[in-house]
Amino acid sequence: VWRYSWLLTLRLDMTISTASRRQLENRVAEKQKLFQEDNGIPVHLKGGLMDALLYRLTMGLTVFGTAYVIYELCVASMPKKQK
């Protein structure tokens, strides 16, 4: 088994390349302009629809979790009735 490990290493070296297959367009300047624009929108919502959806999901889960914890604390604080 060990004698073939060098073949596996050689094969992996040939298949993994450091060259990029395609160059991505540099859009840093566009993003900087978008996020630095003074339009009254909080920076965590300037990314668009996906940011707004993630924000609302996070807020919903937070409110639900807080309400559930308060409910469980109330249930735990009440003594059980003796029969």
DOVOGU-965399 format. One line per 3 residues: for each residue x, z, y of C-alpha. Coordinates in pm, 1 decimal, padded with zeros to 6 digits, always signed. Example, Ala and Ser with C-alpha at 12.3 -4.5 7.8 and 13.67 -1.06 7.14 Angstrom:
# residues 2
+01230.0/+00780.0/-00450.0 ~ +01367.0/+00714.0/-00106.0 .
END
This chain:
# residues 83
+00000.0/+00000.0/+00000.0 ~ +00275.7/+00094.8/+00243.0 ~ +00469.1/-00222.8/+00180.8 .
+00181.7/-00426.3/+00328.4 ~ +00140.3/-00207.6/+00635.5 ~ +00400.1/-00408.7/+00825.6 .
+00192.4/-00722.8/+00759.0 ~ -00111.8/-00552.8/+00904.5 ~ +00089.2/-00444.4/+01207.6 .
+00223.5/-00795.3/+01252.4 ~ -00125.7/-00943.7/+01224.2 ~ -00266.8/-00698.0/+01478.9 .
+00015.6/-00778.9/+01719.7 ~ -00067.8/-01148.1/+01697.2 ~ -00442.1/-01101.5/+01756.5 .
-00416.1/-00858.6/+02046.9 ~ -00313.2/-01036.4/+02361.7 ~ -00242.0/-00892.8/+02704.0 .
-00346.2/-01212.6/+02878.7 ~ -00685.0/-01205.7/+03044.4 ~ -00931.8/-01458.0/+02906.7 .
-01096.1/-01510.7/+03242.1 ~ -01027.7/-01387.5/+03588.9 ~ -01297.2/-01183.7/+03760.0 .
-01377.8/-01245.9/+04121.2 ~ -01252.8/-00972.9/+04353.4 ~ -01565.9/-00829.7/+04514.9 .
-01418.0/-00511.1/+04657.0 ~ -01464.9/-00625.5/+05016.9 ~ -01834.6/-00698.5/+04953.8 .
-01889.5/-00356.9/+04795.4 ~ -01705.1/-00181.4/+05078.5 ~ -01922.7/-00357.2/+05333.8 .
-02238.6/-00263.6/+05141.2 ~ -02150.4/+00103.5/+05102.4 ~ -02017.9/+00149.6/+05458.0 .
-02323.3/-00007.5/+05621.5 ~ -02513.8/+00246.3/+05833.7 ~ -02873.4/+00182.3/+05727.7 .
-02997.9/+00535.6/+05656.8 ~ -02987.1/+00498.4/+05277.6 ~ -02792.7/+00772.5/+05095.3 .
-02472.4/+00643.4/+04937.9 ~ -02588.9/+00735.2/+04586.7 ~ -02884.5/+00495.5/+04623.9 .
-02706.6/+00200.4/+04786.5 ~ -02626.2/+00040.1/+04449.8 ~ -02977.6/-00098.3/+04415.0 .
-03264.4/-00062.4/+04171.4 ~ -03061.5/+00086.1/+03886.2 ~ -02931.5/+00365.1/+04110.6 .
-03287.1/+00445.3/+04220.5 ~ -03411.1/+00451.5/+03860.4 ~ -03127.8/+00676.4/+03745.6 .
-03185.8/+00906.4/+04043.4 ~ -03557.2/+00939.3/+03969.2 ~ -03494.6/+00991.5/+03598.0 .
-03241.4/+01264.2/+03676.9 ~ -03476.4/+01435.8/+03920.7 ~ -03766.2/+01414.7/+03673.9 .
-03562.2/+01563.2/+03391.0 ~ -03437.1/+01837.2/+03622.6 ~ -03788.2/+01933.5/+03733.6 .
-03919.0/+01921.7/+03375.9 ~ -03625.6/+02126.7/+03246.4 ~ -03664.8/+02388.1/+03518.9 .
-04038.2/+02421.4/+03451.6 ~ -03975.3/+02448.8/+03076.6 ~ -03712.3/+02720.9/+03123.6 .
-03946.3/+02920.6/+03349.8 ~ -04224.8/+02885.6/+03090.5 ~ -03997.1/+03000.7/+02807.9 .
-03877.6/+03297.2/+03015.5 ~ -04238.4/+03398.5/+03078.7 ~ -04321.6/+03369.2/+02708.1 .
-04012.1/+03569.5/+02613.2 ~ -04091.7/+03843.6/+02865.6 ~ -04441.4/+03907.6/+02725.7 .
-04450.8/+04146.8/+02430.5 ~ -04624.8/+04022.7/+02119.2 ~ -04957.7/+04187.4/+02040.5 .
-04958.8/+04434.0/+01751.8 ~ -05225.1/+04381.4/+01486.4 .
END
